[in-house]
Amino acid sequence: MLMTKVKRQIVRIDEAKCNGCGDCVPSCAEGAIRIVNGKARLVAENLCDGLGACLGHCPQGAILVEERAADEYDEAAVERHLGHKPDHSHRPAPPPSAASAPLHAHDHAGGCPGSRMRILQRPAPVPAAPQTPAESRQSQLGQWPVQLTLVPPTGPMWNNADVLIAADCVPFAYPEFHERMLAGKTLAIACPKLDDVRPYVQKLAMIFANNPIKSITVAHMEVPCCTGIVRVVEAALQQAGRGDIPLHDVVVGIDGQLR
């Protein structure tokens, strides 16, 4: 049967970057991705809905959503495919690499390098002099709510806004978050590791397409899985046709320092 090619959003996997970890496989509800010969592969174009749920689960940044001619998404084919979907509960481990840094070591249950337990050595805190309310640090938060699911897609907060899209952990790790990162920006927060990112791509695309955004800063932690939030924003910009908006990528180390 000859399938109809249409120009649409669809996943592309960079095999040169893929290490076969399999983190993307269970995040694809349509079962469109499998590990074949040590690499993630798109099983069939008509099984991929192009929403990019797998983006935030690739620690190598090997997955993106692009617009190109592809087979139409077929829900009936997905249903048939899921009827005999193989069990991916035991995903293959990535091949060992001599270049792997300790930060990326898979030395715990679950295999996520960003979840590895670490104790951070900090100097003893210096007692601070009591502050009066007038001397207290001021919040730089300019709007509410801030969670990406809850922020409205239109409104005055987006008008000529410098937007900050931050991974959930960033404000806890970066001590000068309010003064040096948030001040003067409209904020949206999300977790690319634990959240379903498909609605985030759609929500951000709607925001970018319908508002005069001046710039976007994406702030995320240095752990590999956190870079998925950059892929989400890039996919949303592409979907919205807003390649004109400047995009800045800010990386925060688990030690609280900018990378």
C-alpha positions in Angstrom: 0.0 0.0 0.0 1.4 3.4 -1.1 1.3 5.9 1.8 0.7 9.6 1.2 3.6 11.9 1.9 2.7 15.2 3.6 4.9 18.0 5.0 4.6 17.8 8.8 6.5 17.6 12.1 8.3 14.3 12.7 11.1 13.0 14.8 14.6 12.7 13.4 17.3 10.7 15.3 21.0 11.6 14.9 22.6 8.1 15.0 26.1 9.7 15.4 25.0 11.1 18.8 22.8 8.2 19.9 24.5 5.8 22.3 21.6 3.3 22.5 20.7 4.0 26.1 17.0 3.4 25.3 15.7 6.3 27.5 13.5 7.5 24.6 11.8 4.2 24.0 9.3 4.1 26.9 8.6 7.8 26.5 7.1 7.2 23.1 3.4 6.3 23.7 3.0 5.2 20.1 5.9 2.7 20.3 7.5 4.4 17.2 11.1 4.1 18.5 13.1 0.9 19.0 16.7 0.1 19.7 18.1 -1.7 16.6 21.8 -2.7 16.4 22.6 -0.5 19.4 20.9 2.7 18.0 17.5 4.3 18.4 15.5 4.0 15.2 12.1 5.3 14.0 10.1 2.1 13.3 7.8 3.8 10.8 7.0 7.4 9.9 3.2 6.8 10.2 3.6 5.8 13.9 5.3 9.1 14.9 2.9 11.9 15.9 5.7 14.5 15.7 4.9 15.9 19.2 8.4 15.0 20.5 7.6 13.3 23.9 11.0 11.6 23.5 12.9 14.9 23.3 13.3 15.4 27.0 14.4 11.8 27.5 17.5 11.8 25.3 20.7 12.5 27.4 22.7 12.8 24.2 20.5 15.4 22.5 20.2 13.0 19.6 16.5 13.5 18.9 14.8 16.5 17.4 11.6 17.3 15.6 11.8 18.6 12.1 9.4 19.6 9.4 9.7 17.5 6.3 7.8 15.3 3.8 6.8 12.1 5.6 4.0 9.5 5.8 0.9 10.8 7.4 0.4 9.9 11.1 -2.0 7.0 11.3 -3.7 6.3 14.6 -5.2 3.0 13.4 -1.7 1.9 12.5 -0.5 2.9 16.0 -3.3 0.8 17.5 -2.4 -2.2 15.5 1.3 -1.7 16.3 0.7 -1.4 20.0 -1.3 -4.6 19.9 2.0 -6.5 19.5 4.4 -3.9 20.9 7.5 -5.6 22.4 8.4 -5.3 26.1 10.9 -2.5 26.7 11.0 -2.8 30.4 14.6 -4.1 30.2 16.3 -1.5 28.0 19.8 -2.2 26.6 22.7 -0.5 28.4 24.8 1.9 26.4 28.1 0.7 25.2 31.0 1.4 27.6 33.1 4.4 26.6 36.6 5.3 27.9 35.7 8.9 27.5 32.7 8.8 29.9 33.1 11.2 32.7 32.1 10.3 36.3 29.1 12.6 36.0 27.7 10.4 33.3 28.4 7.1 35.0 25.4 4.8 35.1 26.1 3.5 38.6 22.6 3.3 40.1 19.3 1.6 39.5 17.4 3.1 36.6 20.4 4.2 34.6 19.8 7.9 34.5 23.1 9.7 35.0 21.4 12.9 36.2 19.9 11.0 39.2 23.2 9.7 40.6 23.5 10.6 44.2 26.2 13.1 45.1 27.0 15.0 48.3 28.2 18.5 47.7 30.9 19.8 49.9 30.1 23.4 51.0 32.1 25.7 53.3 30.6 26.4 56.7 28.0 29.2 56.5 29.0 32.5 57.9 26.4 33.9 60.3 24.7 36.9 58.8 23.7 40.0 60.6 19.9 40.3 61.2 18.1 42.1 58.5 15.2 44.5 58.7 12.4 43.9 56.3 13.6 46.9 54.2 17.0 45.2 53.8 15.7 41.8 52.7 16.3 40.7 49.2 13.4 41.3 46.9 11.8 38.7 44.6 12.2 39.5 40.9 9.2 37.4 40.0 6.9 39.5 37.7 3.9 37.2 37.1 2.0 34.2 38.4 1.6 31.3 37.8 5.0 30.1 36.6 4.5 26.4 35.8 4.4 25.9 32.0 1.2 23.9 32.2 -0.5 26.7 34.0 0.7 29.9 32.4 -1.8 31.5 29.9 -0.8 31.3 26.2 -1.6 35.0 25.7 -1.6 38.1 28.0 0.4 41.2 28.9 3.3 39.1 30.4 4.2 38.0 26.9 4.1 41.5 25.3 7.6 42.4 24.1 8.9 40.0 26.8 12.3 38.5 27.4 11.2 35.0 28.4 13.0 32.7 30.8 12.2 29.0 30.5 13.9 27.3 33.4 14.2 23.6 34.4 12.7 23.1 37.9 16.0 22.5 39.6 17.7 25.7 38.4 16.4 28.1 41.0 17.5 25.8 43.8 21.0 25.3 42.4 21.8 28.8 41.3 22.1 31.2 44.3 21.7 34.4 42.2 18.7 33.2 40.3 16.5 36.2 41.0 19.0 38.9 40.5 21.1 37.7 37.6 18.7 35.4 35.7 15.0 36.2 36.4 15.0 40.0 36.8 13.0 41.6 34.0 11.9 38.3 32.4 8.6 36.4 32.1 9.1 33.0 33.7 7.9 29.5 32.8 9.3 26.4 34.6 9.2 22.7 33.6 11.0 19.4 34.1 12.1 17.7 30.9 12.9 14.5 32.7 9.7 13.8 34.7 7.1 15.7 32.8 5.3 14.7 29.6 6.9 17.2 27.2 4.4 16.8 24.3 2.0 19.4 25.7 4.9 21.7 26.4 6.0 21.8 22.7 2.4 22.7 21.7 2.0 25.2 24.5 5.2 27.0 23.7 4.6 27.0 20.0 1.3 28.7 20.7 3.0 31.3 22.9 5.7 32.0 20.4 3.4 32.2 17.4 0.8 34.6 19.0 2.9 37.0 21.0 5.7 39.6 20.3 8.5 37.7 22.2 11.8 39.6 22.2 14.1 36.9 23.4 14.2 33.5 25.0 16.6 32.2 27.6 16.6 28.5 28.4 18.2 27.7 31.8 18.9 24.1 32.7 21.2 21.9 34.8 24.4 20.4 33.4 23.1 16.8 33.8 22.3 15.3 30.3 18.6 14.6 30.7 18.0 18.3 31.6 19.1 19.4 28.1 15.8 18.1 26.9 14.2 21.4 27.7 16.4 23.1 25.0 15.1 20.5 22.5 11.5 21.3 23.6 12.0 25.0 23.0 13.7 24.5 19.7 10.9 22.2 18.5 8.3 24.8 19.6 10.1 27.6 17.8 10.2 25.5 14.6 6.6 24.6 14.9 5.6 28.2 15.4 7.8 29.4 12.6 9.6 31.8 14.9 13.3 31.4 14.0 13.7 35.1 14.4 13.5 35.0 18.2 17.0 35.0 19.8 17.6 31.9 21.9 20.2 31.8 24.7 21.2 28.5 26.4 22.4 28.9 30.0 23.8 25.8 31.8 24.0 25.7 35.6 26.3 23.2 37.3 25.2 21.2 40.3 27.7 23.2 42.3 25.7 26.3 41.5 28.1 27.8 39.1 27.3 28.8 35.5 29.0 26.7 32.9 
